């Protein structure tokens, strides 16, 4: 098949790093591994979209991500949002249009009170995206029903990692567990809890000690601007996309390195009601994960067996997290066993190549993927 892949991208790494490679160009790796011809279009180069597409028509168009691509951010940080007319144009290019949703669509009242911006996403998506997208991939299992109630098709798609990043590592039971991510208000109690002192470290992502983030910023600013100022040439565009993917992949590799040399990766409670990318990403390198138990999500609960492939703690409770980390330290061989079992599970069920093949099968025949044995 011929597939147009539209990727929403940020112009500076300080913002772009919030969206991992696994929620970015990993889909392209999966599509190409399945033997499909993929043309990539970045939203930061949207002015070139008609030139890049030319007179091509496609079997499918994939748009990632159809919520954040509508958001309004400063020019230095992100490109202008796509509009309904942009999605209407994309709809003329292929009979199947796939919209990837990387965050929860519906939140609790307390979430909306803390971050009012969350309430803008669904109305925007319903107005600009819904009329022009035929299939939605959502990360929150409960959003399948919401999208189907709007009259579109939807499938739950948990996080995935390209196979080339999988590798074994050995947890360090003498080191603290690590959390790499945003320390917003609801997570402050974990940083301040005395029982977690020495058990949990808030660590900067591994790439920050390298010059690679600066390469990202140079590529997405002066280099991109010079490219757009010149006349469009297909070979130069393909070289730019390939370079951007290589830089992104290197940054991801450095992030994975930053998860190593620790007791475990901790997945703290978040606004998004699914396992954050760091869960499967850690498993892909054999790193044990200790995560909050996400309430009211029965399919998510089936992804990994508690005590075998993951350790879970309940009730958004720092003391219960501390107890789980204590157990991981005290119980001989437990961290290594959980890390190894998690890696085996991820290799079987959560590679990007496997996930994209599942999505394509669902589009073709409507069979809902299964993510466990």
C-alpha positions as CSV (number, residue, x, y, z in Angstrom):
1,X,0.0,0.0,0.0
2,X,0.9,3.7,-0.4
3,X,0.5,5.5,2.9
4,X,0.9,9.2,3.8
5,X,2.0,9.6,7.3
6,X,1.4,13.1,8.9
7,X,3.5,13.7,12.0
8,X,2.8,16.6,14.3
9,X,6.2,17.8,15.6
10,X,7.6,20.4,17.9
11,X,10.4,22.9,17.0
12,X,12.4,22.6,20.2
13,X,13.5,19.6,22.1
14,X,12.4,21.0,25.5
15,X,8.8,20.6,24.2
16,X,9.3,17.6,21.8
17,X,10.7,15.3,24.5
18,X,7.3,15.0,26.1
19,X,6.4,12.8,23.1
20,X,8.6,9.8,22.9
21,X,9.9,8.2,19.7
22,X,7.4,5.4,20.5
23,X,4.6,7.9,19.9
24,X,6.3,9.6,17.0
25,X,8.2,7.9,14.1
26,X,7.9,4.4,15.6
27,X,4.7,4.1,13.5
28,X,6.7,4.7,10.3
29,X,9.0,1.9,11.3
30,X,6.1,-0.4,11.8
31,X,4.5,0.5,8.4
32,X,7.7,0.1,6.5
33,X,8.4,-3.2,8.2
34,X,5.0,-4.5,6.9
35,X,6.3,-3.7,3.4
36,X,4.3,-0.5,2.7
37,X,5.5,2.6,0.9
38,X,5.4,5.5,3.3
39,X,5.6,9.2,2.5
40,X,6.2,11.4,5.7
41,X,4.9,14.9,6.1
42,X,5.8,17.0,9.2
43,X,3.4,19.7,10.3
44,X,6.3,22.0,10.9
45,X,6.7,22.0,7.1
46,X,3.0,22.2,6.3
47,X,3.5,25.0,3.8
48,X,5.2,22.4,1.6
49,X,2.4,19.8,2.0
50,X,0.9,20.3,-1.5
51,X,4.4,20.1,-3.1
52,X,5.3,17.0,-1.1
53,X,2.1,15.2,-1.9
54,X,1.9,16.4,-5.5
55,X,-0.5,14.4,-7.6
56,X,0.0,11.3,-5.5
57,X,-3.0,9.5,-4.1
58,X,-2.8,7.0,-1.2
59,X,-4.5,3.9,0.1
60,X,-4.3,5.3,3.7
61,X,-3.5,8.5,5.5
62,X,-2.2,8.3,9.1
63,X,-2.3,11.5,11.2
64,X,-0.4,11.6,14.5
65,X,-1.5,13.2,16.8
66,X,-5.1,14.5,16.1
67,X,-5.5,16.2,19.4
68,X,-2.2,18.1,19.9
69,X,-2.1,19.0,16.2
70,X,-5.1,21.3,17.0
71,X,-3.5,23.0,19.9
72,X,-2.3,26.6,19.8
73,X,1.3,27.1,21.0
74,X,3.8,29.9,20.6
75,X,5.5,29.9,17.1
76,X,9.0,29.2,18.6
77,X,7.6,26.0,20.2
78,X,5.3,24.4,17.6
79,X,3.9,25.0,14.2
80,X,0.4,26.5,13.7
81,X,-2.5,24.1,14.4
82,X,-4.1,22.2,11.6
83,X,-7.6,23.3,10.7
84,X,-10.7,21.6,9.5
85,X,-9.9,22.5,5.9
86,X,-6.5,20.8,6.3
87,X,-8.2,17.6,7.4
88,X,-10.8,18.0,4.6
89,X,-7.8,18.1,2.1
90,X,-6.3,15.0,3.7
91,X,-9.6,13.2,3.3
92,X,-9.4,13.7,-0.5
93,X,-6.1,11.8,-0.6
94,X,-7.2,8.3,0.6
95,X,-10.3,6.3,1.3
96,X,-9.0,5.4,4.8
97,X,-7.8,8.0,7.2
98,X,-6.4,6.9,10.5
99,X,-6.2,9.4,13.4
100,X,-3.8,8.6,16.3
101,X,-4.9,9.9,19.7
102,X,-1.9,9.9,22.2
103,X,-3.7,11.0,25.3
104,X,-7.0,10.4,27.2
105,X,-10.0,12.2,25.6
106,X,-12.3,12.2,28.7
107,X,-11.0,13.2,32.2
108,X,-12.2,13.4,35.8
109,X,-13.7,16.7,37.1
110,X,-10.6,17.1,39.2
111,X,-8.4,16.8,36.2
112,X,-10.3,19.5,34.3
113,X,-10.1,21.8,37.4
114,X,-6.3,21.4,37.6
115,X,-5.7,21.8,33.8
116,X,-8.7,23.5,32.1
117,X,-6.9,23.1,28.7
118,X,-7.9,19.4,28.8
119,X,-11.5,20.4,28.2
120,X,-10.8,22.1,24.9
121,X,-9.6,19.0,23.1
122,X,-12.7,16.9,22.5
123,X,-14.9,19.8,21.1
124,X,-12.0,20.8,18.7
125,X,-11.5,17.2,17.6
126,X,-15.2,16.7,17.0
127,X,-15.4,19.8,14.9
128,X,-12.2,19.6,12.9
129,X,-11.2,16.0,12.8
130,X,-14.2,13.7,13.2
131,X,-15.9,14.5,9.9
132,X,-12.7,13.6,8.0
133,X,-11.1,10.6,9.8
134,X,-12.5,7.1,9.4
135,X,-10.5,5.1,12.0
136,X,-9.1,6.2,15.4
137,X,-6.3,4.6,17.4
138,X,-6.7,5.6,21.1
139,X,-4.4,5.0,24.0
140,X,-7.2,4.9,26.6
141,X,-9.3,1.8,26.4
142,X,-12.4,3.8,27.5
143,X,-12.2,6.2,24.6
144,X,-13.1,3.4,22.1
145,X,-16.7,3.6,23.3
146,X,-16.7,7.4,23.2
147,X,-15.4,7.5,19.6
148,X,-17.8,4.8,18.5
149,X,-20.7,6.8,20.0
150,X,-19.6,9.6,17.7
151,X,-20.1,7.3,14.7
152,X,-16.4,6.5,13.9
153,X,-14.4,3.3,14.3
154,X,-11.9,3.0,17.1
155,X,-9.4,0.6,18.5
156,X,-7.3,0.6,21.7
157,X,-3.6,0.8,20.9
158,X,-1.2,0.4,23.9
159,X,2.3,1.7,23.7
160,X,4.9,-0.1,21.6
161,X,8.6,0.0,20.9
162,X,10.5,-0.8,17.6
163,X,12.3,-4.1,17.9
164,X,15.7,-2.6,17.2
165,X,15.7,-0.9,20.6
166,X,15.0,-4.1,22.6
167,X,17.9,-5.2,24.8
168,X,18.5,-6.9,28.1
169,X,19.8,-5.1,31.2
170,X,20.3,-5.9,34.8
171,X,18.6,-3.9,37.5
172,X,20.8,-2.4,40.3
173,X,19.2,-3.3,43.6
174,X,21.6,-1.1,45.4
175,X,20.4,2.0,43.5
176,X,17.1,3.8,43.9
177,X,14.3,3.4,41.5
178,X,13.9,6.3,39.0
179,X,11.1,8.4,37.7
180,X,11.8,10.4,34.5
181,X,8.9,12.8,33.7
182,X,7.0,15.9,34.6
183,X,6.8,16.5,38.4
184,X,3.5,18.3,38.3
185,X,1.4,19.0,41.4
186,X,-0.2,15.6,42.1
187,X,3.3,14.0,42.0
188,X,4.9,16.4,44.5
189,X,3.9,14.2,47.4
190,X,6.1,11.4,46.1
191,X,9.2,13.6,46.0
192,X,8.5,14.8,49.5
193,X,7.5,11.5,51.2
194,X,10.2,10.5,53.7
195,X,9.6,6.7,53.2
196,X,10.7,7.2,49.6
197,X,14.0,8.9,50.4
198,X,16.7,6.7,49.0
199,X,14.2,4.5,47.3
200,X,13.0,6.9,44.5
201,X,15.0,9.4,42.5
202,X,13.5,12.0,40.1
203,X,16.1,11.7,37.3
204,X,16.7,13.9,34.3
205,X,16.4,12.1,31.0
206,X,19.7,10.6,29.7
207,X,20.0,12.8,26.6
208,X,20.4,16.0,28.6
209,X,24.1,15.4,29.3
210,X,24.8,15.1,25.5
211,X,24.8,17.6,22.6
212,X,22.0,15.7,20.7
213,X,19.2,17.9,21.9
214,X,21.0,20.9,20.4
215,X,21.2,18.9,17.1
216,X,17.4,18.5,17.3
217,X,16.9,22.3,17.8
218,X,19.3,23.1,14.9
219,X,17.6,20.7,12.6
220,X,14.1,22.0,13.4
221,X,14.9,25.7,13.3
222,X,17.8,27.0,11.1
223,X,18.1,23.9,8.9
224,X,14.3,23.6,8.5
225,X,14.0,27.3,7.7
226,X,16.7,27.1,5.1
227,X,15.0,24.1,3.5
228,X,11.7,25.8,3.3
229,X,13.3,28.9,1.8
230,X,14.7,26.9,-1.1
231,X,12.7,25.3,-3.9
232,X,11.2,21.9,-3.1
233,X,13.2,19.0,-4.2
234,X,12.1,15.5,-3.3
235,X,15.6,14.1,-2.6
236,X,16.3,17.0,-0.1
237,X,13.0,16.4,1.6
238,X,13.6,12.7,2.0
239,X,17.1,13.4,3.4
240,X,15.6,15.9,5.9
241,X,13.0,13.4,7.1
242,X,15.6,10.6,7.4
243,X,17.9,12.9,9.4
244,X,15.1,13.9,11.7
245,X,14.2,10.3,12.3
246,X,17.9,9.4,13.1
247,X,18.2,12.3,15.6
248,X,14.9,11.3,17.2
249,X,16.0,7.6,17.4
250,X,19.3,8.6,19.0
251,X,17.5,10.7,21.6
252,X,15.3,7.8,22.4
253,X,18.3,5.5,22.8
254,X,19.8,7.9,25.2
255,X,16.6,8.1,27.2
256,X,16.6,4.3,27.4
257,X,20.2,4.4,28.7
258,X,19.0,6.8,31.4
259,X,16.5,4.3,32.7
260,X,19.3,1.7,33.3
261,X,21.5,1.4,36.4
262,X,18.5,1.7,38.7
263,X,16.4,-0.6,40.9
264,X,13.3,-0.1,38.6
265,X,11.4,2.5,36.7
266,X,8.5,4.1,38.5
267,X,5.3,5.1,36.7
268,X,3.5,7.7,38.9
269,X,-0.2,8.6,38.5
270,X,-0.9,10.9,35.6
271,X,-3.7,12.6,33.8
272,X,-3.6,10.1,31.0
273,X,-5.5,7.0,32.1
274,X,-3.3,4.3,30.6
275,X,0.3,3.1,31.2
276,X,2.6,5.9,30.2
277,X,5.2,5.1,27.5
278,X,7.9,4.7,30.1
279,X,6.3,1.4,31.2
280,X,6.7,-0.5,27.9
281,X,9.9,1.4,27.1
282,X,11.4,0.2,30.3
283,X,10.3,-3.4,29.7
284,X,11.9,-3.3,26.3
285,X,15.3,-3.1,28.0
286,X,14.5,-5.6,30.7
287,X,14.0,-3.0,33.4
288,X,11.4,-3.8,36.1
289,X,8.5,-1.4,36.4
290,X,6.5,-0.3,39.5
291,X,3.3,1.5,38.5
292,X,0.2,2.9,39.9
293,X,-2.8,0.6,39.3
294,X,-5.1,2.5,36.9
295,X,-8.6,2.3,38.2
296,X,-11.6,1.3,36.1
297,X,-9.5,0.0,33.1
298,X,-10.0,-3.8,33.1
299,X,-8.2,-4.4,29.7
300,X,-5.2,-2.3,30.9
301,X,-5.1,-4.5,34.0
302,X,-4.7,-7.6,31.8
303,X,-1.6,-6.3,29.9
304,X,0.9,-7.3,32.6
305,X,0.6,-9.8,35.5
306,X,1.2,-8.1,38.9
307,X,4.0,-9.7,40.7
308,X,5.3,-11.4,37.6
309,X,5.8,-8.8,34.8
310,X,5.2,-5.7,36.9
311,X,4.6,-4.5,40.4
312,X,1.5,-2.4,41.1
313,X,0.6,0.0,43.9
314,X,-2.9,1.2,44.8
315,X,-4.7,4.4,45.7
316,X,-2.1,7.0,44.5
317,X,-0.4,6.3,47.8
318,X,3.4,7.0,48.3
319,X,3.6,4.6,51.3
320,X,2.3,1.8,49.1
321,X,4.8,2.6,46.4
322,X,7.5,2.6,49.1
323,X,6.4,-0.9,50.2
324,X,6.6,-2.2,46.6
325,X,10.1,-0.8,46.2
326,X,11.2,-2.2,49.6
327,X,10.0,-5.6,48.4
328,X,11.9,-5.3,45.1
329,X,15.1,-4.6,47.1
330,X,14.6,-7.3,49.8
331,X,13.3,-10.2,47.8
332,X,16.4,-11.9,46.2
333,X,16.2,-12.1,42.4
334,X,12.8,-10.5,42.2
335,X,13.9,-7.4,40.2
336,X,15.8,-9.5,37.7
337,X,12.9,-12.0,37.3
338,X,10.3,-9.3,36.7
339,X,12.6,-7.4,34.3
340,X,13.3,-10.6,32.3
341,X,9.6,-11.6,32.2
342,X,8.6,-8.1,31.2
343,X,11.1,-8.1,28.3
344,X,9.8,-11.4,27.0
345,X,6.3,-10.1,27.2
346,X,7.2,-6.9,25.3
347,X,9.0,-8.8,22.6
348,X,5.9,-11.0,22.0
349,X,3.2,-8.4,22.3
350,X,4.5,-4.8,22.2
351,X,6.9,-4.2,19.4
352,X,5.9,-1.4,16.9
353,X,6.1,-3.9,14.1
354,X,3.6,-6.1,15.8
355,X,1.3,-3.3,16.9
356,X,1.1,-1.6,13.5
357,X,0.4,-5.0,11.9
358,X,-2.5,-5.4,14.4
359,X,-3.9,-2.0,13.5
360,X,-3.7,-2.8,9.7
361,X,-5.5,-6.1,10.3
362,X,-8.2,-4.3,12.3
363,X,-8.7,-1.7,9.5
364,X,-8.9,-4.5,6.9
365,X,-11.3,-6.9,8.6
366,X,-12.5,-5.3,11.9
367,X,-10.8,-7.9,14.2
368,X,-10.0,-6.3,17.5
369,X,-6.3,-7.0,18.5
370,X,-5.4,-9.1,21.5
371,X,-2.5,-7.9,23.6
372,X,-1.9,-10.9,25.9
373,X,-1.8,-14.6,25.8
